[in-house]
């Protein structure tokens, strides 16, 4: 069984953490393929040689193992909690309560800085957010689903790969993975120190959510936020997904059509995300289809102004 691999570019958000999973798990098969290719007479492929060198390096195996553990123990829980925070008002959970997760993260980094060996302790790493699991049933259900229920379809069949990956990360059976252990201690100290530095940097927004930074700075933290702020921020998204979606949609239009104006590209993006344009699928609804396609085009031309939104809303009411 292999992890799914797809082409990606850049290094935004936690892309490196996500990529570490298939690199670590698929590495053995990739090395075998590259070895076979490089043994072919006359093969002078520089890229293949470079990949083979990197993937057979014990230090690089240690880096992918480090990042993969970080992703399943810290990255995945934080992503889920952040993305779902606005849906859990009934659980008395909001942006301020999300600070509990940041406190757990910060405390773990402080602990690992002095005890790097615990990074390879599955019981410790996979229990960093245990206090939150007890108070937030959907969070516990998510983790159980990801590691005990969710099956991945890939080359070789369909299995709960995350569970097998977790076993190979903390109790490796492959020789190359086992030999990476000697490099882990130094790397853990580095990643822990960086984590602490980032969470205490007053130039970074996250410092306002970490209780260890004190009541004057950590005004959104679980420990120091006011009750008024705590209540006001429940049901509020903790991410900038709406902005990212808008920018991503506009970028897609620019890449697809080339010479389209940026405000027109943004208009099409907003129209699609807001569900303003309704395109019925029934054969007898072609007149409505043409009407709303024209409305779509008109809205793109006027750059999605306020009056444009109102005009489309009126069209929806008419039809």
N, C-alpha and C positions, 0 to 999 in steps of 0.2 A: 504493500500500500504506500502510495506517495501523496504528499500534500500538493494541493493545487498550486500552480505557478502561473503568474501572468505578468506581462510587461508593465512596469511603472516607471515614472520619472520624478525627479526632484527628491526632496527630503522633508516634506511638510508633515507636521503633526507626529504621529507615531509610526510612520511608514517603515523606519528601520527596525522597530520592534516587531512589527507584523511580518516583515520579510525574514526575520531571523528564524521563524518557525520552519518554513519549508527548506531554508538553507541548511539548518541543523539536521532535520529529519531526512531530507533527500540527498545529503552530501555523499554518502557512500555510493549510491547509484550514479550520481553525477561524476564522481571520480573514476568509477569503472568505465563509464562511457568515454570520458576524456582520455583515459589511458589507452583505450582501444583505438581512438581516433589518432592520437599522437604516435602510435606505433606504425601507422600506415606509412609506407615508403614515400618520401618526398613531402610529407606534411610539415610545413613551416608556419602554421597558423599561430601568430603571436598571441591572439586573444585566448585561444585554447590553452596555450602554455601558461599564460598568466593565471587563468582560472584554476588550472591544475595545481599550480604552485600555491595559490591562496587556499584552496580547499583542502590541501594536504598539510597545511601549516598548523601545528598544534596550538600556536597562539591565536590564530584566526578561528579555530574550532572553539577555543575558550571564549572568544568574544561573542560568537553566535550563541553559545550556550548561556552566557551571561545575559544577553538581551532577550533570549527566549524565556528564561525564567522570570525576568523582569516583566515581560509582557503578560504571561499567564497569571502571575501572582499579584501584580500591581496594575499594569496597563489595562487589562481587560475589565477588572472590577471598577476601576476609575472611569473608564469610558462608559460603561453601562450606567453607573450611578449618575454621572454628569448628564447623559442623554435622556434619562428617565425622570430626573428630579421634578420637572414641572407636572408630572402625571401622578405624583404621590402625595397630594395635599391631604387626602383622607388618612394617610399614615402619619400625619403631622411631620412631614418631611418637605424641606424646601432648600433654597440656596444656602441658608445659614447652616442647616443640618448637614449639608454636603461638606461643610468644614470639618465635620467629624472624620470624614474619609481622608482629608488632607492631614489632619492631626495623626491619624493612624500611619499614613505614609511617612510623615516627618519623623515620628517616633521610631519607625522601622529603620530609617536611614541613620538615625543617631545610634541605634543599637548595632547595626551592621558595620558602622565605622569602627567600632571597638571590638566587634565579634564577627569578623568576615566569614568565619567558618560556618556560621548559621545560615548563610545564603544557600548552602547545599542541603540544608535540613528541610525536607518537604513539609514536615509538620509545622515548623515555624513559618515558613514563607507562605504557605497556603492558608494560614490562619491570621494574617495581618489585619483583615477586616472582619474578623469573627464577631466583634461586639456589634457591628452594624447588622450583620446577618440575623442576629437574634431579634432585633427590633424591626426589621424590614423583610417580611416574608418574600416579596417578589424578587429581591436580590438573592436570597438563598436559593429560590427556585431556578433563577438564571444560572447560577454556578453549578447546581446539580445537573441541569440540562446540558450545559456545555461539556462537562467532564464525565458524565455517566450515561447520557441519553442521545445527544446529537451525533448522528452518523454522517460521515463524510464520504461522498462518492468520488472515487478516483481510480487510477489505474490499479487493478487488482481486486476491486470489489467495493464493498461498503462497510465501514467500521467506525467505531468511536475512536478516532485517531487522537483526539486531544488527551485521552486517558493514557494511551500508549506513549505519546510524546512526553507527558509529564513523568512517566516512569523512566524513560530514557534520559531525561534531563537530570533527575535527582539520583537515579540508580542506573547509570549507563552500563550497557553490555558490550557495545562496540569498543574496540581497543582505542581508536582515535579519540573517542569521547571520554573514555576513562583517563587517558593521558593528559587531557586538558585540565584536569583537576588541579594540578600543581601550579597553574597560572591564575587560578580563579581568585585566590586571596588578595593579590595585589589589585586586580581589576575591581573587585567588590569595594575596596577602600576608595578607589577613584570615583566610582559611580555613587557611592554614599556621600562623599564629600561634595560632589557636584550637586546632588539632590538637596542637601542642606543649604548650600550656597544659593541655589535658585529660589528656594522657598523662604529665604530670609533677605533676599535682595529687595530693597525698597523701590527699585526701579521696575520691578515686576509686579503685576496685579495680584499674583497668587499670595504675596506676603500678607495681604489683608484678610485672608481666610485661614491662616495658620495661627492657632492660639498661642504658640510659643513666642510669637513676636510681640506679645503684650497688648494691653487694652487700648493704648493710644494708636497703635498701628493696625492691629488685627481687628478692625471694627466690624468685619463681616464673619468673623470666626464663631464657631459654635460656643466657645467659652465666653467671649467678650461682647458679642452682638446684643443690642438692646432687644427687648421683647417686641417692641413696635416694628423694628426692622425684620425680626424673625417672622412675624405674622405677615407683614407686607410682601415678603419675597416668596411666600409659598404659592405654588402654581405658576411661578415665573420661570421661563427657560433659563438654564444655566449655561447655554452654549450660544454661539453666534451662527447657528445653522442657517437661519433665514438669510443672513447676509452672504454666507458662503454659497448658498444655493443660488441666490440672485447673481452673484459674480460668476459662478460656474456656468450658469445658463447663458449669460451674456458672452462669456468666452467661447462657448460652443458655437453660438451663432456667428461670431467673428471668424472663427476658424473654418466654419463650413461655407460661409458666403463671401469671405474675403473683403469685399469693398463696402459691405453694409456699414452704416454709421453706428457709432457706439451707442448712441441713445436709442436708436431703433432696435439694436440687438438686445439692449436691456429691456425694452418694451415687450418684445416677443417672449423673453425669459419670464417677465412678471406675469404676462397673460397666461402662460402655461402653468406656472406655479399656483396662481390664484384661482384657476379653474373658471376664468371669465368666459372663455369660448367653449360653447357646447356644440358638439358635432354628433347629431343623432345618427344611428347606424341603420335605421329602418329605410327601405327603398322609397317609401312615400314621403320621406322627409327631406328630399334633396333641396327643396326650396329653402328650408331652414338652414340646411348645411351651407348653401351658397351665401345666405345672409350672414351667417356667423363667420364664414371664411373672409368675407369682405370686411366684416367688423374687425376681425383679427388684423388684417392688413392695414385698415385705417388707424387702428390703435397703435400699431407699430410706427406708422408715419408720423403721428402726432406726439410720439414719445411718451405715451402713457401719462398724459396730464390728468389732473383731477376731473376736468370736464369730460375727458375721454372715458374715464371709468364710469362716470354717471351716464354717459350716452349708452355704453354697453349694458349697464344695469337696466336702463329703460328698454332696450331691445329684449333683454331676457324676460322682462315683465310682459311685454307685448306678446311674445310668442310662448 
